[in-house]
Amino acid sequence: MYFARNLKSKGRDRSSVLIVGAGPSGIGVATALKQAGVTDMQIVDAREIGASFLNWPRQMSLLTPSFHSNSFGLTDLNAIDPETSPADYLRTQHPKGDQYAKYLRAVAVYHELPIRTGVRVHGLAKEGDHFIASTDKGDLKADIVVWATGQFFSPRDQAFPGAELALHSSKVNDWNELKGDEFTVIGGYESGLDAALNLVDLGKSVSLHSRGEPWSSDDPDPSRSISPRTFDRLREILQSSEKSKKLELFKNSDICRIEESQGWWTLFDQDEIPSVSHIRPILANGFHSGLEPVQSLFAHDENNLPVFSEEADESTLTPGLFYSGPALVHRNSLFCFIYKFRARFGVVAREIASRLGKSEIDEKLSSYDKAGFINTDLDCCTNCECAIEPSDAAPEPKAFS
């Protein structure tokens, strides 16, 4: 078990590697780079280590369970390096945001990573053979950049006309602080259901509008269907005679416009069918990728998704610019969970260490390889069907009651 000590890093304006973001992806890649022999690097973050998690609603916790199975070759699903386990360090299975931020800080301290907080990068350009990052603390130069910012501070709060009239779920510190008894939630995936279930647990009534019907999806990819933990929470509420009366799920109700009047908000779906909320609606429609400040440095496909090299998650437009984090996509597979995008930490670190002329890289990263942090099989998620066919289709909510 590792305990955090004081973390200090002196500012430098030039390094071999600059990592932007001190969340799980930034700290995870930095740890892998150090393991590979790269020491001339610095990590900068506009806020603090694990800032996204520190700003989660108080009731929110990780969907994936933590269990200290590292010694059996099965790394804790929420760990960002092979040697640590949030379950062991935090003594909990589903860490809350502040707990996971504590774990991230402990990893950074244990590996003595050079992190500077309070440094906001607002621009990145390549000049010759090096990059210049424009920040509010002056320019930073680096030979290689890893963009590892998260999504939480880029909410999709302008997604349709009137969206700004709603309260985005990322702005809620504690669901218990919201006044009122009847709420409307827009968005039916994890963030929307989390909001709705927390409010119902607090005795509130909730109408949830979802573009599709995610609670009935049988897609085997956890990135495209509701997590087992959320299903358990939904089942518990729908099996309660009292709580089930307080939750209404409206499928295929794509809210496209919101108008505000004195004392109420009117929501219009794709068919212009209105519904009224007497409390400010909650918008839980997710986040932008976090790549906006550097999106012009990446190519985009026909769906406007950023394109990364399959060899090492590098920009195909700007050599030397790598990405690590939940916006990673390969072969239509989403790497949006920690246990998914961490599988590329070693891939990115190995490539960067090789370009910097480091020796015995594969040997140094052998623990990453054994732990599944160097996944080069990009077909791994293109077919993730369970070998045992489920006996029934995905259940309708009424089947839980």
N, C-alpha and C positions, 0 to 999 in steps of 0.2 A: 504494500500500500504506500502511495506517495503523498506527501504533504507539501503544499505550496509554501514557498519562501518569497521574499521580496524580489520583484523582477525589475531590473533597470537596464536601459539600453541608451547609449549615447548616440546622438544623431550624426550621420555621415551623408555627404552628398554624392558619393560614388561607391558602387559595389558591383560585384559580378552578377548577382541575382537580386532583383527586387520583387518581393511578394506583396501584393496589394490585398489586404484582408486578413484579419486575425480571428477568423472563425474556425470551424473544423477543417475546412479545405485548406486554408492558408497555413494553419499550424501543422496539419497533417502532411502537406507537401514539404514544408520546411524541415520537419522531423526526418522525413525520408531523405531529403537532400543532405542533411547533416550525417545521417547514417552512411550515405554514399561518399562522404568525404568532402562535401562542399561546406565551407565555413564562411566564405566571403559573401554574405548575404544580409539583407535586412527585410523585416516585415513591418509594414505600416498599416494603420487602421484609423479611420476617421473618428472612431469613438473609443472603444476599449475591447479587450479580449472577450469574445462571446457576446457582443452587444446585442445581436438579434435575439438570443435566448434570454438575455436579461430583460428584454422588452416584451416578452410573451405575456399574455394574460396569466394571472397568478394560478389559475386552475389548469393550464395547458401542460401536457407532458409529452414525451417522445412516444410515437406510435410503436416503434420497434422495441422489443423487450431486451433488457440487458441481463446477461448471466455470465458469471466468471467461469468460462469453459476454456480459457486460453491454454491451459496446461495439457488439454486433450487435442490441441491442434485446431480448435474451433474458436476463433477470436470473437470476443464479445461484439455483438452486432453494432453497437454504438461506439466502439473504440476507434480511435484515429491512428493508432500505431499498435504493432503486434505485442508490445510489452505491457500494455495497460488495460484496465477494465473499469468502466464506469460503475458496474455492479459492485466490484470489490472496493473501489474508492468511495463511492457514495452510499453503498448499502441500500440500494433501491432498484427495483426492476424497470420502472418507467420514470426516468428522471424528469423533474420539472425544469423549466428554463434556467432558473438561477442555479440549480444544482449542476446542470450540464455545463454552464459557464464556469463554475468552480472547477469542474474536471478539466476543461480546456486550459484554464490558467495553470493548474497543477502540471499538466503535460508540458506546457511552455517553460515552466520553471525547472522541471526535472531535466529537460534537454537543453536548458540554458540558451533559449532562442533569443536572438536580438530583435526585440519588438519595440516599435515606437507607436504609441497611441496618440490620438488627437491630431493626426496628420491626414488631412483630406486631399485625396488626389482628384483633381477636376479635369485633367487632360493628360493624354499620353501621345507622344510622337516619336518616330524613329528618324534619327539623323545619322546617316552613314552606317557605321557598324554598332551604334549604341542607341539606347532609348533615353528620352528625357520625360520625366513625369513632373507635371506642373502641380504643385501643392500649395496650400495656404501657408506653408512653412518654408517655401523656396523650392527650387528645382532639385530633383533627384535624378542621377544618371545611373544607368545599369546596362550591362551587356545583354542580359536576358530578363524578361519580366514574366511573372506568373500572376494572372488576374484571378483572384480568389475571393471576390466580394460575394456576399449572399444576396438574397432576394427580399428579405423582410422589410427593408427600408425603401422598397420600390413597389408599393401597392398599386393595384390596377383600379385606382379610385377615380379615373376619368374614362371608364370603359364605354359609357353610353351617355346620352343627354340626361343631365340631372343626377348622374352617379355621385357627384360631389355633395349632393344633399343628404346622402346616406352616411352613416358612421362606419368606416372600414374596420373590420374586425381586428386589424393590427394596431388600432389606436386604443383598444380597450386594455386597461391595466388589470381590472378585476371585474368579472361579470356581476359580482354582488353590488358594485357601485352604481349600476344602471338603474334609474328610477322608472317605475311603471310595472304593469302586470301583464300586458299583451304586446308581444314583439313580432316583427316580421324580419325574417332572415332571407337574404338573396344569395343563393349558392348552395349546392347540395353535396359537394365533395367534402373532404376532410375538415377544412376550416369552417364550412357552413354547418356541418353536422356537429362539430365540436362546440360551436357557439350555441346551437339549438339545444343540445343535450345539457350543457352547463346551465342554461337558463331554466330549462324544465326542472332540473335538479334543485334549483333555487325556488321552485314553486311558481314560475312564470308560465304563461301560455305562449306558444310559438307557432307561427305559420311559416313554413320553409318552402321557398320556391326554387326549383332546380331546373336547369336547362334540359337535362336528360332524366335518367332514372338510375343514378349510380348505385343506390342501395340494392338494386336487382341485377347488377352487372356480374357476369360470371367470367370476366376476363382474368386469366391466371396471373397476369403481371400486377404485382402490388402497386405499381405506379399508376395503374389505370382502373383500379377497383378499390372499394372500401376495405380498410384494414380489419383484421380479425378483432383487434381491440375495440375499434369503433362499432363493429357489429355486436360485440358483447354489450357495450354500453347501450346501444339502440335496443337490443333484445330485452335488457333489464327494464328499460322504461316502458316498452310496449307490452311487457308481461305484467306491469303494475296497473291495477284497475284505476288508480287515481292519476298516476302520471301519464298514462296513455291518453287520457282525455285532454291533456294539455299540449299535445304535439300533433300538428297537421302537416303532412308531406304532400306538396303539389308537384307532381312530376310533369316534365315537358312544359314547364312554365318559365319561359325565357324572358325575364324582365329586361325591357329595352329602353325604358324611359321612366323618369320620376319627376313629378311636379309637386311643388309645395304650396299649400294654402295656409290660412291661419288656423293652426291647431291640428292639421293633419297632412299626410303625404299620400299622394295617389300614384300607384305603380301600374304601369301598362306592360302587358306581355307581348309576344310576337304577333298576336291576333288583335291587339289593341283592347283586350279585355282588361278593365280596371279592377284594382283592389285597393282598399284604403287601410292605412296604418295611422293610428293616433299617437304613435311614438316613433321617433326617428328610426327609419329602417336600418338594419345592419347589413352591410355589404361584405360578403365573404367569398369573393370571386378570385382570390389568389394574388399573384405578384408578377411583375415583370422580371426578366432574367437577371438583372443586376449588371448586365454588360453594356448598358446604354452609353456610359462615358467613352467606351472603346468600340462600339458596334461598327464604326466605319473601318476598323482595322481587321474585321472578320468578314469573310464571304457569307452569304446567306442562300439557303435553298429556296425552292418554289413555295414552300410554306413559311418563308421568312424566318426560319430557324438558323442559328449560327452554324457554320460548318467548321469542324475540327479535323485535323489529320488523324487518321486511324493509328498511325505509328506512335504518336505521343501527345495527342490533344493540343496540337499547335495550330495557330492560325495559318490557313493556306494562303492568305494575302500578305501577312507580315511575319516573316521568319524571325524566330526568337521570342515571339509572344505566345505564351501557353495559357491554358485555362484549366481551372480545377473548381468543381462545385456542382450544385444541383441542376444547372442549366445544360449539363453535358448530355449530348444525344449522339448515338452512333447506330446506324442501320435501323432507325425508327425505334430504338430502345432508349428509354429514359433512365438516366442515372441520378434520379432526384433524391434518393435516400442516402444517408451517410454510408451504410454498408455497401451501396452501389458505387458512388463516386470515389470512395476510398480505394476501391479495387484498381484505380489508375494512379494512385500516389507514386508507387514504385516505378511505373512506366515513365511518368514525367521526370521523376528524379534521376532515373537511369540515363535518360536521353540528355538531360542538362549536364549531369556529371561527366558523361562521355565527351560532350562538346568542350567542357572546361579542362579536359585532359586528365581526369582523375583515373587512378589505377585500381585494379581488383574490385571493380564496381559490383559485379554479379555476386562475388563472395560476400561483400559487405552488406548487400541487400538480400542475402539468402533467407533471412527470417521473414522479410516482406513477401518473398516468393512463396514460402511455405504457408504463410497466413492468408494468401489470396489477395495480396495488395499489389500484385503485378499481373493483372489479368489482361492478356493479349487476345483472348478468344472473344471477339466482338459478336459472335453468334450466340453467346451465352444466354441472352435474354430474348432472342428472336423466337424461340420455342420453349416456353417454360411451363407447359402443361404438366400437371401431376400424372404420374403413370397410372394411378388408380382413378378411374372415372367417378365423379360424384354421382350418387344415386338419384339426386333430384337437381332441378335447375336452381339458380339463385333464388332465394325466397323473396316473396312480396312481404312488405312490412306486416300485413295482417297475419302472416304465418307465424310471427313471433308471439302473438297474443294467445 
